[in-house]
Amino acid sequence: MGIKTDDYYGDDDGSQPHFDRERFSDDIEDAFANDYSTRRALEAANLAGEEDIPTSIGSLEDAYKAHTWMKDQHEGGGSYSSNQDRANITEKWVKKDREGIDSQLEDLKQKMLDQAAMKKEEDEKPKGPVVKSDKLAAASGGSTDDDQKRATQLFTDNYKAGVARDFGISSDTKRSLSNAARAVQDPYGR
């Protein structure tokens, strides 16, 4: 963590120099508590379900536990001594934590899709007996072919009646021809 014990000895006045243990302990505790990689690795490991990990660093003992745990997590050979070593451990545990989250999200997504499919299936089921209107009941007296023929005839009859009404056509042939001639007469009166 970049802390050198030589920095904590007092002036050499010919006897054993005084070692400032309290400042040394405080600085180690602060260094571990303020090291992002250490804090993030501990947090990710706790979130991933790892047990017996310090959750905070509030004492020299906590700092030592964190250091020991981080050192035990070190992989890849060489000594555990650099910022990169701590960053690699952090990355490993963050990935493990994310895998758990991704798995939970995938499970939740599947559960929601299953619920939506069940709801759609439930909505598509008939809710009870079909009650026909009077017109439908009267029209459904025959077969499907008869129903289609009657529906086609009804549409045709209604359409003819609408055209006749719009152009003033009646059942009187002479009058109908006169009305039709007037409707198609050119603008010059011919």
C-alpha positions as a Markdown table, in Angstrom:
| # | Residue | x | y | z |
|---|---|---|---|---|
| 1 | Met | 0.0 | 0.0 | 0.0 |
| 2 | Gly | 3.1 | 2.2 | -0.2 |
| 3 | Ile | 3.6 | 2.6 | 3.5 |
| 4 | Lys | 7.2 | 2.4 | 4.6 |
| 5 | Thr | 8.0 | 1.6 | 8.3 |
| 6 | Asp | 11.1 | 3.9 | 8.2 |
| 7 | Asp | 8.8 | 6.9 | 8.0 |
| 8 | Tyr | 7.4 | 6.1 | 11.5 |
| 9 | Tyr | 10.7 | 6.2 | 13.4 |
| 10 | Gly | 11.5 | 9.4 | 15.3 |
| 11 | Asp | 14.9 | 11.2 | 15.1 |
| 12 | Asp | 18.0 | 9.2 | 15.9 |
| 13 | Asp | 19.4 | 10.8 | 19.0 |
| 14 | Gly | 21.9 | 8.1 | 19.9 |
| 15 | Ser | 19.4 | 5.7 | 21.5 |
| 16 | Gln | 16.7 | 3.4 | 20.1 |
| 17 | Pro | 14.5 | 5.8 | 18.0 |
| 18 | His | 10.9 | 5.9 | 18.9 |
| 19 | Phe | 8.5 | 4.1 | 16.6 |
| 20 | Asp | 5.0 | 5.8 | 16.2 |
| 21 | Arg | 2.7 | 2.8 | 16.3 |
| 22 | Glu | -0.5 | 4.8 | 16.5 |
| 23 | Arg | 0.2 | 6.8 | 13.4 |
| 24 | Phe | 1.5 | 3.7 | 11.6 |
| 25 | Ser | -1.8 | 1.8 | 12.5 |
| 26 | Asp | -3.9 | 4.7 | 11.4 |
| 27 | Asp | -2.1 | 5.1 | 8.1 |
| 28 | Ile | -2.4 | 1.4 | 7.3 |
| 29 | Glu | -6.1 | 1.4 | 8.2 |
| 30 | Asp | -6.7 | 4.5 | 6.1 |
| 31 | Ala | -4.7 | 3.1 | 3.1 |
| 32 | Phe | -6.8 | -0.1 | 3.0 |
| 33 | Ala | -10.1 | 1.8 | 3.7 |
| 34 | Asn | -9.3 | 4.2 | 0.9 |
| 35 | Asp | -8.0 | 1.8 | -1.7 |
| 36 | Tyr | -10.7 | 1.4 | -4.3 |
| 37 | Ser | -9.6 | -2.0 | -5.5 |
| 38 | Thr | -9.6 | -3.5 | -2.0 |
| 39 | Arg | -13.0 | -2.0 | -1.1 |
| 40 | Arg | -14.6 | -3.0 | -4.4 |
| 41 | Ala | -13.2 | -6.5 | -4.2 |
| 42 | Leu | -14.6 | -7.0 | -0.7 |
| 43 | Glu | -18.0 | -5.5 | -1.7 |
| 44 | Ala | -18.3 | -7.7 | -4.8 |
| 45 | Ala | -17.2 | -10.8 | -3.0 |
| 46 | Asn | -19.8 | -10.1 | -0.3 |
| 47 | Leu | -22.5 | -9.5 | -2.9 |
| 48 | Ala | -21.5 | -12.7 | -4.7 |
| 49 | Gly | -22.1 | -14.7 | -1.5 |
| 50 | Glu | -18.5 | -15.2 | -0.3 |
| 51 | Glu | -18.4 | -15.6 | 3.5 |
| 52 | Asp | -16.0 | -14.5 | 6.2 |
| 53 | Ile | -14.9 | -11.3 | 4.5 |
| 54 | Pro | -14.5 | -8.0 | 6.3 |
| 55 | Thr | -17.4 | -5.8 | 5.3 |
| 56 | Ser | -15.6 | -2.6 | 6.3 |
| 57 | Ile | -12.2 | -1.5 | 7.4 |
| 58 | Gly | -12.4 | 0.3 | 10.7 |
| 59 | Ser | -9.3 | -1.1 | 12.5 |
| 60 | Leu | -5.8 | -2.4 | 11.9 |
| 61 | Glu | -7.2 | -5.9 | 12.5 |
| 62 | Asp | -9.8 | -5.4 | 9.7 |
| 63 | Ala | -7.1 | -4.1 | 7.4 |
| 64 | Tyr | -5.0 | -7.2 | 8.1 |
| 65 | Lys | -8.0 | -9.5 | 7.4 |
| 66 | Ala | -8.6 | -7.7 | 4.2 |
| 67 | His | -5.0 | -7.9 | 3.2 |
| 68 | Thr | -4.9 | -11.6 | 4.1 |
| 69 | Trp | -8.0 | -12.4 | 2.1 |
| 70 | Met | -6.8 | -10.4 | -0.9 |
| 71 | Lys | -3.5 | -12.2 | -0.8 |
| 72 | Asp | -5.3 | -15.6 | -0.7 |
| 73 | Gln | -7.3 | -14.6 | -3.8 |
| 74 | His | -4.1 | -13.7 | -5.8 |
| 75 | Glu | -3.7 | -16.0 | -8.7 |
| 76 | Gly | -1.3 | -16.2 | -11.7 |
| 77 | Gly | 2.0 | -16.6 | -9.9 |
| 78 | Gly | 4.4 | -14.0 | -8.6 |
| 79 | Ser | 4.0 | -12.2 | -5.3 |
| 80 | Tyr | 1.0 | -10.2 | -4.3 |
| 81 | Ser | 2.4 | -6.8 | -4.2 |
| 82 | Ser | 1.1 | -4.4 | -6.8 |
| 83 | Asn | -2.0 | -2.3 | -7.6 |
| 84 | Gln | -2.5 | -4.5 | -10.6 |
| 85 | Asp | -2.7 | -7.6 | -8.4 |
| 86 | Arg | -5.5 | -5.9 | -6.4 |
| 87 | Ala | -7.2 | -4.7 | -9.6 |
| 88 | Asn | -7.2 | -8.3 | -11.0 |
| 89 | Ile | -8.8 | -9.6 | -7.8 |
| 90 | Thr | -11.4 | -6.9 | -8.0 |
| 91 | Glu | -12.2 | -7.8 | -11.6 |
| 92 | Lys | -12.6 | -11.5 | -10.7 |
| 93 | Trp | -15.1 | -10.8 | -8.0 |
| 94 | Val | -17.0 | -8.2 | -9.9 |
| 95 | Lys | -17.5 | -10.7 | -12.7 |
| 96 | Lys | -18.7 | -13.3 | -10.2 |
| 97 | Asp | -21.1 | -10.9 | -8.8 |
| 98 | Arg | -22.4 | -9.9 | -12.2 |
| 99 | Glu | -22.9 | -13.5 | -13.2 |
| 100 | Gly | -25.2 | -13.9 | -10.3 |
| 101 | Ile | -27.1 | -10.7 | -11.3 |
| 102 | Asp | -27.3 | -11.8 | -14.9 |
| 103 | Ser | -28.6 | -15.2 | -13.8 |
| 104 | Gln | -31.3 | -13.6 | -11.6 |
| 105 | Leu | -32.3 | -11.2 | -14.4 |
| 106 | Glu | -32.6 | -14.1 | -16.9 |
| 107 | Asp | -34.8 | -16.1 | -14.4 |
| 108 | Leu | -37.0 | -13.0 | -13.8 |
| 109 | Lys | -37.3 | -12.4 | -17.6 |
| 110 | Gln | -38.3 | -16.0 | -18.1 |
| 111 | Lys | -40.8 | -15.8 | -15.3 |
| 112 | Met | -42.4 | -12.7 | -16.7 |
| 113 | Leu | -42.6 | -14.2 | -20.2 |
| 114 | Asp | -44.3 | -17.3 | -18.8 |
| 115 | Gln | -46.8 | -15.2 | -16.8 |
| 116 | Ala | -47.6 | -13.1 | -20.0 |
| 117 | Ala | -48.1 | -16.3 | -22.0 |
| 118 | Met | -50.4 | -17.7 | -19.3 |
| 119 | Lys | -52.4 | -14.4 | -19.2 |
| 120 | Lys | -52.7 | -14.4 | -23.0 |
| 121 | Glu | -53.9 | -18.0 | -23.0 |
| 122 | Glu | -56.4 | -17.1 | -20.2 |
| 123 | Asp | -57.6 | -14.1 | -22.1 |
| 124 | Glu | -58.2 | -16.1 | -25.3 |
| 125 | Lys | -60.4 | -18.7 | -23.6 |
| 126 | Pro | -64.1 | -18.2 | -24.1 |
| 127 | Lys | -65.7 | -16.5 | -21.0 |
| 128 | Gly | -69.1 | -18.3 | -21.3 |
| 129 | Pro | -71.7 | -19.3 | -23.8 |
| 130 | Val | -72.1 | -17.1 | -26.9 |
| 131 | Val | -75.4 | -15.3 | -27.0 |
| 132 | Lys | -76.5 | -14.5 | -30.5 |
| 133 | Ser | -78.4 | -11.3 | -31.4 |
| 134 | Asp | -81.8 | -11.6 | -32.9 |
| 135 | Lys | -80.5 | -10.9 | -36.5 |
| 136 | Leu | -77.7 | -13.4 | -36.1 |
| 137 | Ala | -80.1 | -16.0 | -34.7 |
| 138 | Ala | -82.5 | -15.5 | -37.6 |
| 139 | Ala | -79.7 | -15.6 | -40.1 |
| 140 | Ser | -78.1 | -18.8 | -38.7 |
| 141 | Gly | -81.1 | -21.0 | -39.5 |
| 142 | Gly | -79.4 | -22.7 | -42.4 |
| 143 | Ser | -75.9 | -24.0 | -43.3 |
| 144 | Thr | -72.8 | -21.8 | -43.6 |
| 145 | Asp | -73.2 | -21.7 | -47.4 |
| 146 | Asp | -76.7 | -20.4 | -47.0 |
| 147 | Asp | -75.6 | -17.9 | -44.4 |
| 148 | Gln | -73.0 | -16.6 | -46.8 |
| 149 | Lys | -75.5 | -16.4 | -49.7 |
| 150 | Arg | -78.0 | -14.5 | -47.6 |
| 151 | Ala | -75.3 | -12.1 | -46.3 |
| 152 | Thr | -74.2 | -11.5 | -49.9 |
| 153 | Gln | -77.8 | -10.9 | -51.1 |
| 154 | Leu | -78.5 | -8.6 | -48.2 |
| 155 | Phe | -75.4 | -6.5 | -49.0 |
| 156 | Thr | -76.3 | -6.4 | -52.7 |
| 157 | Asp | -79.9 | -5.4 | -52.0 |
| 158 | Asn | -78.8 | -2.7 | -49.6 |
| 159 | Tyr | -76.2 | -1.4 | -52.1 |
| 160 | Lys | -78.7 | -1.3 | -55.0 |
| 161 | Ala | -81.2 | 0.5 | -52.8 |
| 162 | Gly | -78.6 | 3.1 | -51.9 |
| 163 | Val | -77.6 | 3.7 | -55.5 |
| 164 | Ala | -81.2 | 4.0 | -56.5 |
| 165 | Arg | -81.9 | 6.5 | -53.7 |
| 166 | Asp | -78.8 | 8.6 | -54.5 |
| 167 | Phe | -79.7 | 8.9 | -58.3 |
| 168 | Gly | -83.4 | 9.2 | -57.8 |
| 169 | Ile | -84.1 | 5.9 | -59.5 |
| 170 | Ser | -87.5 | 4.4 | -58.8 |
| 171 | Ser | -89.4 | 1.3 | -60.0 |
| 172 | Asp | -91.0 | 3.4 | -62.7 |
| 173 | Thr | -88.9 | 2.6 | -65.8 |
| 174 | Lys | -89.8 | 5.7 | -67.8 |
| 175 | Arg | -89.1 | 8.0 | -64.9 |
| 176 | Ser | -85.9 | 6.1 | -64.1 |
| 177 | Leu | -84.6 | 6.5 | -67.7 |
| 178 | Ser | -85.4 | 10.2 | -67.6 |
| 179 | Asn | -83.5 | 10.7 | -64.3 |
| 180 | Ala | -80.5 | 8.7 | -65.6 |
| 181 | Ala | -80.4 | 10.8 | -68.8 |
| 182 | Arg | -80.4 | 14.0 | -66.7 |
| 183 | Ala | -77.6 | 12.6 | -64.5 |
| 184 | Val | -75.3 | 12.0 | -67.5 |
| 185 | Gln | -76.3 | 14.9 | -69.6 |
| 186 | Asp | -73.3 | 17.0 | -70.8 |
| 187 | Pro | -73.0 | 20.6 | -69.8 |
| 188 | Tyr | -74.3 | 21.9 | -73.2 |
| 189 | Gly | -77.7 | 20.3 | -72.7 |
| 190 | Arg | -77.4 | 17.6 | -75.3 |
